[in-house]
Amino acid sequence: FGEAFEHYKTAKNSDGMINMLTRMGDLSGESSVEGKRDVDFYEQTLPLFDAEKQRDKLSAMLIRIGQAYKARDDAGRAEEFFERAVKIHQDAGDLASTTDTLLSLGFPDSPSYLTPEARARVDEYAKRAEALWANDPGGRADALRKVGQKYLASCERFEQTRYREVICNFASPRALDYSTRALALYEGADDKKGQGLTLA
């Protein structure tokens, strides 16, 4: 991969360089390749992205870096990169992508709702996603629906595990609350599609 990276560097092929650095990072993990860890390779990709044309890819890389730091229990650095990922979309005025990024960060795929701190974080990201749409009832309804679906999926994901009771006791009432508020907004706007998506 090192030779391939040099080839792309000589050719001034940014996408190729990003690809090789990402692969080297994936291979190294928390260990060291050529004296570098995964985050060292990942962070080298950041100036190679076209911030305007590759906003989604740049945001995804920032999240990847944040997750790598989180795996090392470096919460401060992880949060720094997560917030940068959110800010990219927010600065561009893309509230839909900002919402999706907040929810992907806020709702983990592992049973990490088991501490009060973790549950507070989930609620915080859900509220931030809703707040983005304070002046747009249609967008707010969509955000509320997505949040409700995220909470519901959290319960369903761990239904067959020993974590089911604690996670569903936390997530189910919130899923109902957000979905009910989304449905009320859709009904007020006579948005049949939104109503159908909420009730599905």
C-alpha positions, 0 to 999 in steps of 0.5 A, a space after each residue: 500500500 505504501 508504494 501505491 500511495 507514492 504512485 498516487 501522490 506522484 500522479 496527484 491523485 487525491 482519491 487514490 491517496 485517500 484510499 491507500 491511507 484508509 486501507 493502511 489505517 484499517 490494517 494497522 488498527 491500534 497497533 503500529 505500521 511504520 510507526 503509525 496507528 490507524 488514526 495517524 493514517 486517517 488524519 493524513 486524509 483530511 486535507 486531501 478531501 475537497 470540502 465542498 464536493 466531498 462533504 459526505 466522505 469527509 464527514 464519514 472520515 471524521 466519524 471514523 477517526 472519532 470512533 478510533 479515538 473512542 475505542 481507545 477511551 479517549 472521549 475528548 478527542 473522539 468528541 472533537 472529531 464527531 462535532 467536526 463531522 456535524 459542523 461540516 453539514 451544518 455550516 453548509 446549511 444542509 440540515 437533513 445531513 446534519 440530522 442524519 449525522 447527529 442520529 448516527 452518532 447518538 444511537 450506538 449499535 452496541 448495548 451502551 445504553 446501560 449507564 445513565 451517562 450513555 442514556 443522557 448522551 442519546 437523549 442529547 443528540 435526539 434533542 439537538 436533531 429536533 432543535 435544528 428544525 425549530 422554524 420548519 414544521 415539516 422538517 421538524 416532523 421528519 426529524 421527530 419521526 427519525 428520532 422515534 424510529 431510532 429509539 424503536 430500532 434500539 429496542 428491537 435490535 437487542 430484543 433477543 439479548 439480556 439487555 432487552 429489558 433495560 434498553 426497551 424500558 429506556 427506548 420504548 417510551 421515547 419512541 412513542 413520544 417522538 412518533 406521536 409528536 411527528 404524527 401530530 405535525 403531519 396530521 396538521 399539515 395533512 401530510 399523508 405520506 408522513 403519516 404513513 411513514 410514521 405509522 409503518 
